[in-house]
Amino acid sequence: MLFSDDAKYVALNKRDSTLALARWLESQCALAGTNFHSIFQRAKRAYDRVIILSDRQGWIGGHAPTATFAQWKAKHSADPKVFSFDLNGYGTIQFPERGVFALAGWSDKALKTSCSLTPIDTPSSTRSKRFSWCEVPSLKHQAQV
């Protein structure tokens, strides 16, 4: 899902290179705002983990998205871990609460770090294999799945 002033689902070609995907994603972004509310207003189902890549300067609506996040969790009976990466180093936190991790920067170790922060505690039969990167030996292997 991409978000700016609003959020939308996008389909990516898994066979594209990382650079090609990054260029395509950048071309799709409105780059005009950071509406964290839209992420949870547009999400159509429950997720085990939510990763947000942003400058975390999201004050559209004038307040943190805690109520919008709570409504989405209640609607989908979800209690995901949220990893919010601050890509510009401003140091702000949009919705400080249990299960929301505020991290600074991005690197090849980011997903491995998220695994060490939150061990998988749900039975594998109920977990989405599509998003279970903590179970694969390396991100290279994940990309080939």
Residue, then its C-alpha position, 0 to 999 in steps of 0.5 A: m500500500l502506498f500512502s501520502d494524502d491518501a492510501k491505495y493498494v498497489a500490485l508489484n511485480k516480484r520479478d522486478s529488481t529492487l531498483a526498478l521497484a523503488r523507481w516505480l514506487e517513487s513515480q507513484c507517490a504524490l509526495a504531498g502529505t503524510n496521512f497516517h489515518s488513510i493507511f488504516q481507513r483503506a486497509k481491507r483486512a487484518y495483518d500480523r505486521v504493518i511496516i510504515l516507511s515515512d518521515r513521520q510528519g503526518w499531522i493531516g487531520g490534526h491529531a495522531p491516528t490512534a483512534t483510526f488505528a483502534q477502529w481498524k483493529a476492532k473491525h478486523s479483530a487485529d492486533p498487529k505489530v507496527f514498525s514505523f521507520d523514520l526515514n528523515g530522522y525527525g524523531t517524531i512518533q505518530f502513535p506511541e502505544r503497545g505494539v508500535f515500534a518507532l525505528a530510525g533509518w532503513s537498511d538491509k538489516a531492518l526486517k531482521t531487526s523487526c524479527s528480534l523485536t517481536p518473536i512470532d507468537t501466533p500459531s503457524s497455521t493461522r499466520s499469513k506465510r506471505f508476510s512471515w519474513c522472520e521464518v526464512p533464512s535470508l531476505k534473498h530467499q524471501a525475494q525468490v518465494 
